[in-house]
Amino acid sequence: MADSLSICVLLFTFFAVNAQNPEAKNPNAPEITFEKVVHDYGTIHQGSNGTCELKFSNTGKEPLILSKPRSSCGCTVPTWPKQPILPGNDDVIKITYNTRRVGIINKSVTIYSNAKNKSVVLRIKGKVVAKPKEALPEKTIDAKATPVNR
């Protein structure tokens, strides 16, 4: 009885694990490889350009097709190539962060594709600081200077 129960549990576990990955791996499938997956803006001023580009390659053997990326919030907008990326070719994902708000940047964009690695999470980080106020130049007075008469 105990052996039968053990076998049933083992079979259930086997089928449950295999049901999560029903498709066989394609050895020729495209593969997306990024030069970097994190872009650090460092410290940038409020209202400045918040666009960065993250370069990637199709290191697989079939055309790579990207589907709509998802960003962690509406202040981060990804732009991606709509055409297939042939094997060996490069392209970029542009991420535009709205620098209107002052504070820490820690956002992510998930890229979905037909690649072996179906999704890749890209991150942007940094800090937005208030734009420095423009000050008028101060007039310096030299007490020893001689006035000019005209």
DSSP file (Angstrom, degrees, kcal/mol; ACC not computed):
  #  RESIDUE AA STRUCTURE BP1 BP2  ACC     N-H-->O    O-->H-N    N-H-->O    O-->H-N    TCO  KAPPA ALPHA  PHI   PSI    X-CA   Y-CA   Z-CA
    1    1 A M     >        0   0    0      0, 0.0     4,-2.2     0, 0.0     5,-0.2   0.000 360.0 360.0 360.0 -45.1    0.0    0.0    0.0
    2    2 A A  H  >  +     0   0    0      1,-0.2     4,-2.3     2,-0.2     5,-0.1   0.872 360.0  52.1 -65.5 -36.3    2.8    2.4    0.9
    3    3 A D  H  > S+     0   0    0      2,-0.2     4,-2.3     1,-0.2    -1,-0.2   0.903 108.9  49.9 -66.2 -40.0    4.6    1.5   -2.3
    4    4 A S  H  > S+     0   0    0      2,-0.2     4,-2.4     1,-0.2    -2,-0.2   0.905 111.2  48.9 -63.7 -41.7    1.5    2.2   -4.4
    5    5 A L  H  X S+     0   0    0     -4,-2.2     4,-2.5     2,-0.2    -2,-0.2   0.913 110.9  50.3 -64.8 -42.2    1.1    5.6   -2.7
    6    6 A S  H  X S+     0   0    0     -4,-2.3     4,-2.4     1,-0.2    -2,-0.2   0.902 111.1  48.8 -61.8 -41.7    4.8    6.5   -3.3
    7    7 A I  H  X S+     0   0    0     -4,-2.3     4,-2.8     2,-0.2     5,-0.2   0.906 110.9  50.4 -66.2 -41.7    4.5    5.5   -6.9
    8    8 A C  H  X S+     0   0    0     -4,-2.4     4,-2.6     2,-0.2    -2,-0.2   0.919 111.9  47.1 -62.5 -43.5    1.3    7.6   -7.3
    9    9 A V  H  X S+     0   0    0     -4,-2.5     4,-2.4     2,-0.2    -2,-0.2   0.912 113.0  49.6 -64.0 -42.1    2.9   10.6   -5.7
   10   10 A L  H  X S+     0   0    0     -4,-2.4     4,-2.3     2,-0.2    -2,-0.2   0.921 113.0  46.0 -63.5 -45.1    6.0   10.2   -7.9
   11   11 A L  H  X S+     0   0    0     -4,-2.8     4,-2.6     2,-0.2     5,-0.2   0.905 111.9  51.5 -65.2 -41.7    3.9    9.9  -11.1
   12   12 A F  H  X S+     0   0    0     -4,-2.6     4,-2.4    -5,-0.2    -2,-0.2   0.925 111.3  47.8 -60.4 -44.7    1.8   12.9  -10.1
   13   13 A T  H  X S+     0   0    0     -4,-2.4     4,-2.3     2,-0.2     5,-0.2   0.914 111.2  51.0 -62.5 -44.1    4.9   15.0   -9.5
   14   14 A F  H  X S+     0   0    0     -4,-2.3     4,-2.2     1,-0.2    -2,-0.2   0.937 113.8  43.3 -59.3 -49.3    6.5   13.9  -12.9
   15   15 A F  H  X S+     0   0    0     -4,-2.6     4,-1.9     1,-0.2    -1,-0.2   0.856 112.1  53.8 -68.4 -34.5    3.3   14.8  -14.9
   16   16 A A  H  X S+     0   0    0     -4,-2.4     4,-0.8    -5,-0.2    -1,-0.2   0.913 111.1  45.5 -65.3 -42.0    2.9   18.1  -13.0
   17   17 A V  H >< S+     0   0    0     -4,-2.3     3,-0.6     1,-0.2     4,-0.5   0.919 115.4  46.3 -67.6 -43.8    6.4   19.2  -13.8
   18   18 A N  H >< S+     0   0    0     -4,-2.2     3,-0.8     1,-0.2    -1,-0.2   0.789 104.2  62.1 -71.7 -26.9    6.2   18.1  -17.5
   19   19 A A  H 3< S+     0   0    0     -4,-1.9    -1,-0.2     1,-0.2    -2,-0.2   0.781  97.5  59.1 -69.0 -25.3    2.8   19.8  -17.9
   20   20 A Q  T << S+     0   0    0     -4,-0.8    -1,-0.2    -3,-0.6    -2,-0.2   0.720 115.1  34.6 -74.6 -20.4    4.4   23.2  -17.1
   21   21 A N  S <  S+     0   0    0     -3,-0.8    -1,-0.3    -4,-0.5    -2,-0.1  -0.595  70.7 157.4-132.1  69.9    6.8   22.8  -20.1
   22   22 A P        +     0   0    0      0, 0.0     2,-0.3     0, 0.0    -1,-0.1   0.757  51.5  77.3 -72.2 -24.7    4.8   21.0  -22.7
   23   23 A E  S    S-     0   0    0      1,-0.1     2,-0.2     3,-0.0     3,-0.0  -0.623  81.4-120.2 -91.8 145.3    6.8   22.1  -25.8
   24   24 A A        -     0   0    0     -2,-0.3     2,-0.2     1,-0.1    -1,-0.1  -0.495  36.7 -99.5 -76.9 149.8   10.2   20.6  -26.7
   25   25 A K        -     0   0    0     -2,-0.2    -1,-0.1     1,-0.1     3,-0.0  -0.510  29.2-138.4 -71.7 134.3   13.1   23.0  -26.8
   26   26 A N    >   -     0   0    0     -2,-0.2     3,-1.5     1,-0.1    -1,-0.1  -0.854   6.8-158.8 -93.9 113.1   14.1   24.1  -30.3
   27   27 A P  T 3  S+     0   0    0      0, 0.0    -1,-0.1     0, 0.0    34,-0.1   0.721  93.2  49.8 -66.4 -18.9   17.9   24.0  -30.6
   28   28 A N  T 3  S+     0   0    0     32,-0.1    33,-0.9    33,-0.1    34,-0.1   0.402  83.4 128.2 -96.9   1.5   17.7   26.5  -33.6
   29   29 A A    <   -     0   0    0     -3,-1.5    32,-0.8    32,-0.2    86,-0.1  -0.116  67.8 -97.3 -58.4 153.8   15.4   29.0  -31.8
   30   30 A P        -     0   0    0      0, 0.0    86,-2.5     0, 0.0     2,-0.4  -0.292  35.8-155.1 -65.6 158.4   16.4   32.6  -31.7
   31   31 A E        -     0   0    0     84,-0.3    28,-2.6    31,-0.2    29,-0.6  -0.988   6.1-143.5-139.5 129.1   18.2   33.9  -28.6
   32   32 A I  E     -A   58   0A   0     -2,-0.4     2,-0.5    26,-0.2    26,-0.2  -0.813  19.1-176.9 -96.9 126.6   18.2   37.5  -27.4
   33   33 A T  E     -A   57   0A   0     24,-2.4    24,-2.3    -2,-0.5     2,-0.3  -0.979   9.4-155.8-127.5 119.2   21.4   38.7  -25.8
   34   34 A F  E     -A   56   0A   0     -2,-0.5    22,-0.2    22,-0.2     3,-0.2  -0.695  19.3-139.7 -93.9 144.5   21.8   42.2  -24.3
   35   35 A E  S    S-     0   0    0     20,-2.5     2,-0.3     1,-0.3    -1,-0.1   0.895  94.2  -4.6 -63.9 -39.9   25.1   44.0  -23.9
   36   36 A K        -     0   0    0     19,-0.5    -1,-0.3    -3,-0.0     3,-0.1  -0.982  54.2-158.7-150.4 150.7   23.7   45.2  -20.5
   37   37 A V  S    S+     0   0    0     -2,-0.3    86,-3.1    -3,-0.2     2,-0.4   0.399  79.3  61.0-111.3  -0.1   20.4   44.8  -18.8
   38   38 A V  E     -d  123   0B   0     84,-0.2     2,-0.5    70,-0.0    86,-0.2  -0.995  60.9-165.5-129.1 129.4   20.7   47.7  -16.4
   39   39 A H  E     -d  124   0B   0     84,-2.6    86,-2.4    -2,-0.4     2,-0.7  -0.968   7.5-159.0-112.8 126.1   21.1   51.4  -17.4
   40   40 A D  E     -d  125   0B   0     -2,-0.5    86,-0.2    84,-0.2     3,-0.1  -0.909  10.0-172.8-106.5 112.5   22.2   53.8  -14.7
   41   41 A Y  E     -     0   0B   0     84,-3.1     2,-0.2    -2,-0.7    85,-0.2   0.691  25.4-156.7 -71.6 -18.7   21.4   57.4  -15.4
   42   42 A G  E     -     0   0B   0     83,-0.4    85,-2.7     2,-0.0     2,-0.6  -0.570  57.7 -19.1  71.1-142.1   23.4   58.5  -12.4
   43   43 A T  E    S+d  127   0B   0     -2,-0.2     2,-0.3    83,-0.2    85,-0.2  -0.895  76.7 173.4-101.4 122.4   22.1   61.9  -11.1
   44   44 A I  E     -d  128   0B   0     83,-2.8    85,-2.7    -2,-0.6     2,-0.2  -0.890  30.8-105.6-126.5 158.0   20.2   63.8  -13.7
   45   45 A H  E >   -d  129   0B   0     -2,-0.3     3,-2.0    83,-0.2    85,-0.2  -0.521  41.8 -93.5 -84.8 149.9   18.2   67.1  -13.6
   46   46 A Q  T 3  S+     0   0    0     83,-2.5    54,-0.2     1,-0.3    -1,-0.1  -0.337 112.2  20.3 -56.7 134.1   14.5   67.3  -13.5
   47   47 A G  T 3  S+     0   0    0     52,-1.8    -1,-0.3     1,-0.3    53,-0.1   0.445  95.3 129.6  83.7   0.1   13.1   67.8  -17.0
   48   48 A S  S <  S-     0   0    0     -3,-2.0    51,-0.4    51,-0.3     2,-0.4  -0.271  73.6 -70.5 -82.6 174.7   16.2   66.5  -18.8
   49   49 A N        -     0   0    0      1,-0.1    -1,-0.1    -3,-0.1    49,-0.1  -0.498  44.6-175.9 -69.0 120.1   16.3   63.8  -21.5
   50   50 A G        +     0   0    0     -2,-0.4    47,-2.7    47,-0.2     2,-0.4   0.005  40.7 119.6-106.7  27.7   15.4   60.4  -19.9
   51   51 A T  E     + B   0  96A   0     45,-0.3     2,-0.3    43,-0.0    45,-0.2  -0.793  32.6 170.3 -98.6 134.1   15.9   58.2  -23.0
   52   52 A C  E     - B   0  95A   0     43,-2.4    43,-2.5    -2,-0.4     2,-0.4  -0.921  22.8-137.9-132.9 162.2   18.5   55.4  -23.1
   53   53 A E  E     - B   0  94A   0     -2,-0.3     2,-0.6    41,-0.2    41,-0.2  -0.981   7.1-161.9-123.9 133.4   19.2   52.6  -25.5
   54   54 A L  E     - B   0  93A   0     39,-2.6    39,-2.1    -2,-0.4     2,-0.2  -0.961  18.6-143.3-116.2 115.9   20.0   49.0  -24.6
   55   55 A K  E     + B   0  92A   0     -2,-0.6   -20,-2.5    37,-0.2   -19,-0.5  -0.527  22.6 176.7 -83.1 140.7   21.6   47.1  -27.5
   56   56 A F  E     -AB  34  91A   0     35,-2.7    35,-2.0   -22,-0.2     2,-0.3  -0.919  14.8-149.0-137.8 165.2   20.8   43.5  -28.1
   57   57 A S  E     -AB  33  90A   0    -24,-2.3   -24,-2.4    -2,-0.3     2,-1.0  -0.948  22.0-124.2-131.3 152.0   21.7   40.7  -30.6
   58   58 A N  E     +A   32   0A   0     31,-2.3    30,-3.2    28,-0.3   -26,-0.2  -0.861  33.1 172.8 -92.6 102.0   20.0   37.7  -32.0
   59   59 A T        +     0   0    0    -28,-2.6   -27,-0.1    -2,-1.0    -1,-0.1   0.264  50.3  88.2 -95.4  10.8   22.5   35.0  -31.1
   60   60 A G  S    S-     0   0    0    -29,-0.6    28,-0.2     2,-0.2   -31,-0.1  -0.112  85.8-110.7 -93.3-164.1   20.2   32.2  -32.2
   61   61 A K  S    S+     0   0    0    -33,-0.9   -32,-0.2   -32,-0.8   -33,-0.1   0.375  91.7  56.3-114.5   1.5   19.7   30.6  -35.6
   62   62 A E  S    S-     0   0    0    -34,-0.1    -2,-0.2    24,-0.1   -31,-0.2  -0.888  98.7 -76.1-128.8 161.5   16.1   31.8  -36.4
   63   63 A P        -     0   0    0      0, 0.0     2,-0.5     0, 0.0    23,-0.2  -0.288  44.9-132.5 -59.3 139.5   14.6   35.3  -36.7
   64   64 A L  B     -G   85   0C   0     21,-3.0    21,-2.8   -35,-0.1     2,-0.5  -0.818  19.8-167.3 -95.9 128.6   13.8   37.0  -33.4
   65   65 A I        -     0   0    0     -2,-0.5    49,-1.2    19,-0.2     2,-0.4  -0.973   6.4-154.0-121.4 120.8   10.4   38.5  -33.0
   66   66 A L  E     -E  113   0B   0     -2,-0.5    47,-0.3    15,-0.4     2,-0.2  -0.738   6.6-157.3 -92.2 138.7    9.7   40.9  -30.1
   67   67 A S  E     -E  112   0B   0     45,-2.7    45,-0.5    -2,-0.4    47,-0.0  -0.572  49.1 -53.5-104.0 177.2    6.2   41.3  -28.7
   68   68 A K  E     -     0   0B   0     -2,-0.2    -1,-0.1    43,-0.1    11,-0.0  -0.255  58.7-136.2 -57.8 119.4    5.0   44.3  -26.8
   69   69 A P  E     -     0   0B   0      0, 0.0     2,-0.5     0, 0.0    42,-0.2  -0.344  12.8-136.5 -69.4 157.5    7.3   45.0  -23.8
   70   70 A R  E     -E  110   0B   0     40,-2.2    40,-3.2     7,-0.1     2,-0.2  -0.974  13.1-154.5-119.7 129.3    5.7   45.8  -20.4
   71   71 A S  E     -E  109   0B   0     -2,-0.5    38,-0.2    38,-0.2     3,-0.0  -0.666  24.4-121.5-100.6 159.0    7.0   48.5  -18.2
   72   72 A S  S    S+     0   0    0     36,-2.4     2,-0.3    -2,-0.2    37,-0.1   0.650  91.6   3.4 -74.7 -14.9    6.6   48.7  -14.4
   73   73 A C  S >  S-     0   0    0     35,-0.3     3,-1.2     3,-0.3    -1,-0.1  -0.977  76.9-101.4-159.7 170.2    4.8   52.0  -14.6
   74   74 A G  T 3  S+     0   0    0     -2,-0.3    -2,-0.0     1,-0.2    -1,-0.0   0.603 111.5  69.8 -73.1 -12.1    3.4   54.6  -17.1
   75   75 A C  T 3  S+     0   0    0      1,-0.1    23,-2.5    22,-0.1     2,-0.5   0.521  92.5  66.3 -82.7  -4.5    6.4   56.9  -16.5
   76   76 A T  E <   -C   97   0A   0     -3,-1.2    -3,-0.3    21,-0.2    21,-0.2  -0.968  66.9-175.2-121.8 115.6    8.6   54.4  -18.4
   77   77 A V  E     -C   96   0A   0     19,-2.7    19,-2.5    -2,-0.5     2,-0.3  -0.941   8.5-155.8-119.2 116.8    7.9   53.9  -22.1
   78   78 A P  E     -C   95   0A   0      0, 0.0     2,-0.4     0, 0.0    17,-0.2  -0.636   3.5-163.8 -88.7 148.5    9.8   51.3  -24.2
   79   79 A T  E     +C   94   0A   0     15,-2.8    15,-2.6    -2,-0.3    -2,-0.0  -0.999  17.0 176.5-127.0 132.7   10.2   51.5  -28.0
   80   80 A W        -     0   0    0     -2,-0.4     2,-0.2    13,-0.2    13,-0.1  -0.911  37.2 -89.6-137.2 158.7   11.2   48.3  -29.8
   81   81 A P        -     0   0    0      0, 0.0   -15,-0.4     0, 0.0     4,-0.1  -0.517  27.9-162.7 -71.0 134.2   11.8   47.1  -33.3
   82   82 A K        +     0   0    0     -2,-0.2     3,-0.1     2,-0.1   -16,-0.0   0.707  66.9  79.5 -89.7 -22.5    8.7   45.7  -34.9
   83   83 A Q  S    S-     0   0    0      1,-0.1   -17,-0.2   -18,-0.1   -19,-0.0  -0.522  95.7 -90.8 -85.3 154.1   10.4   43.8  -37.7
   84   84 A P        -     0   0    0      0, 0.0     2,-0.6     0, 0.0   -19,-0.2  -0.331  34.5-133.0 -61.8 143.8   12.1   40.4  -37.2
   85   85 A I  B     -G   64   0C   0    -21,-2.8   -21,-3.0    -4,-0.1     3,-0.1  -0.898  23.6-135.1-100.0 117.0   15.8   40.5  -36.2
   86   86 A L    >   -     0   0    0     -2,-0.6     3,-2.2   -23,-0.2   -28,-0.3  -0.287  36.4 -78.1 -71.2 156.5   17.7   38.1  -38.3
   87   87 A P  T 3  S+     0   0    0      0, 0.0   -28,-0.2     0, 0.0    -1,-0.2  -0.279 119.5  17.8 -55.5 134.4   20.3   35.8  -36.7
   88   88 A G  T 3  S+     0   0    0    -30,-3.2     2,-0.2     1,-0.3   -29,-0.1   0.294 100.3 119.6  87.2  -9.8   23.6   37.6  -36.0
   89   89 A N    <   -     0   0    0     -3,-2.2   -31,-2.3   -31,-0.2    -1,-0.3  -0.532  50.0-145.0 -91.4 158.1   21.9   41.1  -36.3
   90   90 A D  E     +B   57   0A   0    -33,-0.2     2,-0.3    -2,-0.2   -33,-0.2  -0.764  22.7 158.3-115.0 160.1   21.8   43.8  -33.6
   91   91 A D  E     -B   56   0A   0    -35,-2.0   -35,-2.7    -2,-0.3     2,-0.3  -0.914  28.9-112.6-161.1-174.0   19.1   46.4  -32.7
   92   92 A V  E     -B   55   0A   0     -2,-0.3     2,-0.5   -37,-0.2   -37,-0.2  -0.955   2.4-143.4-133.6 151.2   18.2   48.5  -29.7
   93   93 A I  E     -B   54   0A   0    -39,-2.1   -39,-2.6    -2,-0.3     2,-0.5  -0.969  25.2-150.1-104.0 124.5   15.3   48.8  -27.2
   94   94 A K  E     -BC  53  79A   0    -15,-2.6   -15,-2.8    -2,-0.5     2,-0.5  -0.834  10.5-167.7 -96.7 134.5   14.8   52.5  -26.3
   95   95 A I  E     -BC  52  78A   0    -43,-2.5   -43,-2.4    -2,-0.5     2,-0.6  -0.987   1.8-164.4-122.4 124.6   13.5   53.3  -22.9
   96   96 A T  E     -BC  51  77A   0    -19,-2.5   -19,-2.7    -2,-0.5     2,-0.4  -0.940   2.8-165.6-112.2 119.1   12.2   56.8  -22.1
   97   97 A Y  E     - C   0  76A   0    -47,-2.7     2,-0.8    -2,-0.6   -47,-0.2  -0.873  24.4-124.1-101.9 133.6   11.8   57.7  -18.5
   98   98 A N    >   -     0   0    0    -23,-2.5     3,-0.6    -2,-0.4   -49,-0.1  -0.677  21.6-166.7 -79.1 111.1    9.7   60.8  -17.7
   99   99 A T  T 3   +     0   0    0     -2,-0.8   -52,-1.8   -51,-0.4   -51,-0.3   0.114  57.5 108.0 -88.6  22.7   12.1   63.0  -15.6
  100  100 A R  T 3   +     0   0    0    -54,-0.2     2,-0.3   -53,-0.1    -1,-0.2   0.839  67.9  67.5 -68.5 -33.3    9.4   65.3  -14.4
  101  101 A R  S <  S-     0   0    0     -3,-0.6     2,-0.3    29,-0.0   -54,-0.1  -0.706  80.5-130.4 -94.9 140.8    9.4   64.0  -10.9
  102  102 A V        +     0   0    0     -2,-0.3     2,-0.3   -56,-0.1    27,-0.2  -0.688  63.1  65.1 -84.0 137.2   12.3   64.4   -8.4
  103  103 A G  E    S- F   0 128B   0     25,-2.1    25,-3.3    -2,-0.3     2,-0.2  -0.894  84.7 -28.4 145.8-172.7   13.4   61.2   -6.7
  104  104 A I  E     - F   0 127B   0     -2,-0.3     2,-0.5    23,-0.2    23,-0.3  -0.506  48.5-142.7 -76.8 139.9   15.0   57.8   -7.1
  105  105 A I  E     + F   0 126B   0     21,-3.1    21,-1.6    -2,-0.2     2,-0.1  -0.923  35.9 149.2-102.8 124.9   14.6   55.9  -10.4
  106  106 A N  E     + F   0 125B   0     -2,-0.5     2,-0.3    19,-0.2    19,-0.2  -0.575  23.1 143.6-153.9  84.3   14.2   52.2  -10.1
  107  107 A K  E     - F   0 124B   0     17,-2.1    17,-2.4    -2,-0.1     2,-0.3  -0.799  30.6-150.2-125.2 162.3   12.0   50.8  -12.9
  108  108 A S  E     - F   0 123B   0     -2,-0.3   -36,-2.4    15,-0.2     2,-0.4  -0.955   5.7-161.2-134.7 155.0   11.9   47.7  -15.1
  109  109 A V  E     -EF  71 122B   0     13,-2.6    13,-3.3    -2,-0.3     2,-0.6  -0.993  14.9-148.4-132.9 124.9   10.8   46.8  -18.6
  110  110 A T  E     -EF  70 121B   0    -40,-3.2   -40,-2.2    -2,-0.4     2,-0.5  -0.850   9.6-153.1 -98.6 124.8   10.1   43.1  -19.4
  111  111 A I  E     - F   0 120B   0      9,-3.3     9,-2.0    -2,-0.6     2,-0.4  -0.853   9.3-163.6 -99.3 124.5   10.9   42.2  -23.0
  112  112 A Y  E     +EF  67 119B   0    -45,-0.5   -45,-2.7    -2,-0.5     2,-0.3  -0.860  21.3 146.4-108.4 143.6    8.9   39.2  -24.4
  113  113 A S  E     -E   66   0B   0      5,-2.0   -47,-0.2    -2,-0.4   -49,-0.0  -0.907  60.5 -95.7-157.5-177.5    9.9   37.3  -27.6
  114  114 A N  S    S+     0   0    0    -49,-1.2     4,-0.1    -2,-0.3   -48,-0.1   0.177  81.9 122.1 -92.6  15.2   10.0   34.0  -29.4
  115  115 A A  S    S-     0   0    0      2,-0.3   -84,-0.3     3,-0.2    -2,-0.2  -0.219  81.4-106.4 -76.2 166.2   13.5   33.4  -28.1
  116  116 A K  S    S+     0   0    0    -86,-2.5     2,-1.4     1,-0.3   -85,-0.1   0.928 123.9  54.2 -53.9 -47.1   14.8   30.5  -26.0
  117  117 A N  S    S-     0   0    0    -87,-0.2    -2,-0.3     1,-0.2    -1,-0.3  -0.727  85.5-166.5 -88.6  88.2   14.9   33.0  -23.1
  118  118 A K        +     0   0    0     -2,-1.4    -5,-2.0    -4,-0.1     2,-0.4   0.749  65.1  24.7 -54.2 -33.9   11.2   34.0  -23.6
  119  119 A S  E     - F   0 112B   0     -7,-0.2     2,-0.4    -3,-0.1    -7,-0.2  -0.993  59.9-170.2-137.9 145.3   11.5   37.1  -21.4
  120  120 A V  E     - F   0 111B   0     -9,-2.0    -9,-3.3    -2,-0.4     2,-0.6  -0.999  17.7-140.8-131.3 133.1   14.3   39.4  -20.3
  121  121 A V  E     - F   0 110B   0     -2,-0.4     2,-0.3   -11,-0.2   -11,-0.2  -0.856  16.6-166.2 -98.7 121.4   13.9   42.1  -17.6
  122  122 A L  E     - F   0 109B   0    -13,-3.3   -13,-2.6    -2,-0.6     2,-0.4  -0.811   7.6-157.9-101.5 145.5   15.7   45.4  -18.2
  123  123 A R  E     -dF  38 108B   0    -86,-3.1   -84,-2.6    -2,-0.3     2,-0.4  -0.943  11.3-164.2-126.5 147.6   16.2   47.9  -15.4
  124  124 A I  E     +dF  39 107B   0    -17,-2.4   -17,-2.1    -2,-0.4     2,-0.3  -0.977  18.3 169.7-123.0 144.0   16.8   51.6  -15.3
  125  125 A K  E     +dF  40 106B   0    -86,-2.4   -84,-3.1    -2,-0.4   -83,-0.4  -0.948  16.4 100.0-146.9 166.3   18.0   53.3  -12.2
  126  126 A G  E     - F   0 105B   0    -21,-1.6   -21,-3.1    -2,-0.3     2,-0.4  -0.974  58.1 -81.0 151.2-161.3   19.4   56.7  -11.0
  127  127 A K  E     -dF  43 104B   0    -85,-2.7   -83,-2.8    -2,-0.3     2,-0.5  -0.989  21.2-149.5-145.5 131.8   18.2   59.8   -9.3
  128  128 A V  E     -dF  44 103B   0    -25,-3.3   -25,-2.1    -2,-0.4     2,-0.3  -0.896  21.5-170.7-100.6 125.5   16.4   62.9  -10.6
  129  129 A V  E     -d   45   0B   0    -85,-2.7   -83,-2.5    -2,-0.5    -2,-0.0  -0.821  33.3 -86.5-114.4 156.2   17.3   66.1   -8.7
  130  130 A A        -     0   0    0     -2,-0.3    -1,-0.1   -85,-0.2     3,-0.1  -0.258  50.5-102.5 -58.7 143.6   15.6   69.5   -8.9
  131  131 A K        -     0   0    0      1,-0.1    -1,-0.1   -86,-0.1     3,-0.1  -0.478  43.4-106.5 -66.6 135.0   16.9   71.7  -11.7
  132  132 A P        -     0   0    0      0, 0.0     2,-0.2     0, 0.0    -1,-0.1  -0.369  35.8-112.4 -65.5 142.8   19.3   74.4  -10.3
  133  133 A K        -     0   0    0      1,-0.1     2,-0.5    -3,-0.1    -3,-0.0  -0.523  26.6-120.0 -76.1 139.9   17.8   77.8  -10.2
  134  134 A E        -     0   0    0     -2,-0.2     2,-0.4    -3,-0.1    -1,-0.1  -0.692  30.2-158.6 -81.8 125.9   19.3   80.3  -12.5
  135  135 A A        -     0   0    0     -2,-0.5     3,-0.1     3,-0.0    -1,-0.0  -0.833  16.8-120.0-106.2 142.9   20.8   83.2  -10.6
  136  136 A L        -     0   0    0     -2,-0.4     2,-0.1     1,-0.1    -1,-0.0  -0.526  41.8 -97.0 -74.0 145.8   21.4   86.7  -12.0
  137  137 A P        -     0   0    0      0, 0.0     2,-0.3     0, 0.0    -1,-0.1  -0.396  40.7-122.5 -64.6 139.6   25.0   87.7  -11.8
  138  138 A E        -     0   0    0     -2,-0.1     2,-0.5    -3,-0.1    -3,-0.0  -0.614  17.6-121.8 -85.1 143.9   25.7   89.9   -8.8
  139  139 A K        -     0   0    0     -2,-0.3     2,-0.4     2,-0.0    -1,-0.0  -0.725  25.8-148.7 -84.3 126.0   27.2   93.4   -9.3
  140  140 A T        -     0   0    0     -2,-0.5     2,-0.5     2,-0.0    -1,-0.0  -0.795   4.3-149.7 -97.7 138.5   30.4   93.7   -7.4
  141  141 A I        -     0   0    0     -2,-0.4     2,-0.7     3,-0.0     3,-0.1  -0.919   2.1-157.6-110.6 126.3   31.4   97.1   -6.1
  142  142 A D    >   -     0   0    0     -2,-0.5     3,-1.3     1,-0.1    -2,-0.0  -0.908   2.4-160.4-104.1 113.3   35.0   98.0   -5.8
  143  143 A A  T 3  S+     0   0    0     -2,-0.7    -1,-0.1     1,-0.3    -2,-0.0   0.732  90.8  52.8 -65.9 -22.8   35.4  100.8   -3.2
  144  144 A K  T 3  S+     0   0    0      2,-0.1    -1,-0.3    -3,-0.1     2,-0.1   0.544  85.1 109.7 -91.2  -7.1   38.8  101.7   -4.6
  145  145 A A    <   -     0   0    0     -3,-1.3    -4,-0.0     1,-0.1     0, 0.0  -0.350  67.9-126.4 -71.3 149.1   37.6  102.2   -8.1
  146  146 A T        -     0   0    0     -2,-0.1    -1,-0.1     1,-0.0    -2,-0.1  -0.816  25.4-116.4 -96.2 132.7   37.4  105.6   -9.6
  147  147 A P        -     0   0    0      0, 0.0     2,-0.6     0, 0.0    -1,-0.0  -0.346  25.5-125.6 -66.3 148.8   34.1  106.7  -11.1
  148  148 A V        -     0   0    0     -2,-0.0     2,-0.4     2,-0.0     0, 0.0  -0.858  21.4-156.3 -98.1 125.1   34.2  107.4  -14.8
  149  149 A N              0   0    0     -2,-0.6     0, 0.0     1,-0.1     0, 0.0  -0.800 360.0 360.0 -99.3 142.4   32.9  110.8  -15.9
  150  150 A R              0   0    0     -2,-0.4    -1,-0.1     0, 0.0    -2,-0.0   0.374 360.0 360.0-119.5 360.0   31.5  111.4  -19.3
